[in-house]
Amino acid sequence: MIGRRGLGWLMPVALALAASCAGLPEAASWPRVAADDAEGLPPIARLLLPGAVVAGELGSFAYREAYSDTPWPDARGLTPVSVPAGRPQLTFALPPGNHFVRWTATFAAADDPSAEMLVPLADGSGDAREQTRVNSPPAGEWVVQLHLTFADSDGDATYYWRVAVP
């Protein structure tokens, strides 16, 4: 039951949510990557930024009948991504129609080749979703790791991005 207060509190929440997503590309405009069409591979997660969509580097995964055990990537081999100044959150998404139920985001310094100082960023679980937002790491050059557990018991996968935060 909704009390006397009504739903008036919902408008500021909706406006804040809309503002945090402002300028993010719609899924229909995402560039395709070769792995999108590779049979047996998990869907490729993207980092959504205003005016940019950056596909993650696929790491270890166990997806349906396929699997791969991949070590932490060398940051020099990852495409550098600059997070716009004042962007307090990173938005990660799967292509439409793909869902996950658990996520963990971590980061390590870009010059830490084996991620010996892996730092937790965020984690969560819940209803199946196509995207999530996490707080950006502090200023610096980082490798951000996102681990997703897919809905429908399809398995899990890990993705990487090299991120520069001003």
N, C-alpha and C positions, 0 to 999 in steps of 0.2 A: 504494500500500500504506500502511496506517495503522500507525504504529510503536507501541511499547509505551505511549506517552502516550495513545493512544486518542482519543476525541472529547470528553473531559472539558473541554477548553479552549473548546469550542463553546458551553457553557451561559452563561458570562459574556457572550459576544458576543451571543447571542440575547436575553438579558435587557436588555442595553444598547440593542439595536435596538428591542425592544418598548417600553422606557421612553421612547425618543425619539419614538415614534409615539403614545404614550398620550394618550387624549383627542381624537384626530383623528376627525372625522366620517367615517362610512362613505359610499361613493359613492351608495348607495341613498337617503341622506338629503339629498343635495345639492339645493339649489334650482335649478330650471331657469332659464335666461336665454333671451331671445328669439333670440339668435344660435345656440343649440343646435339650433333647428329651421330655420334659414335655409339653404336649399339653396345649395351652392357655397362656403360659408364654411368655414374650418378649424374643428376642434373648439376650444371655448373652454377655456383652461387656468384652473385654480383654484388659489388659495392656501389651503391647509388649516391652520387654527389650532384649538386646543381650543375647541369650541363654535361655530365659525364656518367658513363656506366663502365665499370672496370670488372672484367671477369677475374675470378679468383684462380690461382694456380692450384690445381687438384693435387692433394697429397694422398695420404693413406685412406683407403676406403674398403668397406665390405658392403657391396650393393647387389642385392638379388643373388645371382650366381657368380658374380665377379668379385675379385678383391685385389688389393695392392698394398704393400707395406713400403712406404716412402719415407726417407729421412727428412729432417728439417731442411728446408731449402736454403741455398746460398742467396742472401739478399741481392747480390749483384745480378743474379739471374731473373729477378722479379721486376716487372715494370713499375717504376716509381710513380706514386700517386700523391698529389698534394691536396691536403684537406684545406678548404677555404678557411681563412681566418674567421674566428667567431662561430665556427660550426662545432657545437659542443657534442654532437652525436654522429655516429656512423650508422648508416642504414644498409643492411644486408638483405638480399632477396634471392629467391629461386625463381626460375621461369614460371609463368602462369601454369597452374595445374599440378605443380609439385609442392609438397607440404612437408614440414618438419614439426616435431613435437618437443624436441629438446635442443638447446644450443649452449655452447660454451665459447666465449671469446677470451683470448689471452694475447699477450704481446711480449716481444723481447727486442732488445736493441738490434738495429740492423747490422752492427759490427760484432754481434755475438753469434758466431757461425753454428753453434750447436744448441742455442737457446738454453744455456745453463742458468740464466736468470729469467725464467719465464714468469710473467706477472699476470695474475687473473685480472680480467677486465669486466666480465659480466657472464652470468649464466641464467638459464631459466628453463621452464617446461610448462606445458599446458596444452590447450586446444591446438589442433593442427593449424598451421599458418604458413604463408608464403614469404613473410619478411619479419624482421625484427630490428630494433634500434638499440645500440649500446653507446655508452659514453666514449668519447675519443680518448686515446691515451694522452699523457701530457706532451708538451712541446718536445720535439725531437724526431729522429729517424728511427722507425720501428718496422718490424715484421709483425703483422697482426695475423693471428691464427683463428679461424672459426671452425668449430667442430659441430656438425649437425647430425641429429638422429632423425631419420625420415619417418613419416607416418606410414601406417599400414605394414609395419615390420619389414620395410624395404632395406633396412640397414643403416649405415652411417658413412659420413665422409668428412674429410678435413680439407680446408682451403686456406690459401695464404695470399697476403697483399703486402707490398712494401709501401709504407705510409709515412709521409712527412707532415708533421703537425707544427704550425707556426707558433 
